[in-house]
Amino acid sequence: MITAVVDEFYDRIMADEQVADYFDDGDMQKQRAHQAQFISSVTGGPVKYSGGEMKTIHADMGITPSDFQAIATHFDGALVEFDVNEDDRQAVLEEIASSQEAIVTAAD
């Protein structure tokens, strides 16, 4: 189910003009794999997240608070779409929120 959630999440992202450009030049297969690891990790495993350090990865992206919120909203929407239980949704959203300071590098 994690792969389906990740696919739904990126479908939503790529359809959103506000944030789609952040992913235009990336390796989406690799990005989707990292996101699946992340979700698995914050919902209790068994997969551990092995992606890079959040601040380093996002340093030059110029992500604004409103862009961050849009992406988090898409994540939540994808989780809801697949009836992810409330506790797991909240765990993922709390982990995302805890990363905001490292990810947001620009003002609105």
Buried (B, 14 or more C-beta within 10 A) or exposed (E): EBEEBBBBBBEBBBEBEEBEEBBEEEEEEEBBBBBBBBBBBBBEEEBEBEBEEBEEEBEEBEBBEEBBBBBBBBBBEBBEBEEBEEEBBEBBBEBBEEBBEBBBBEEE
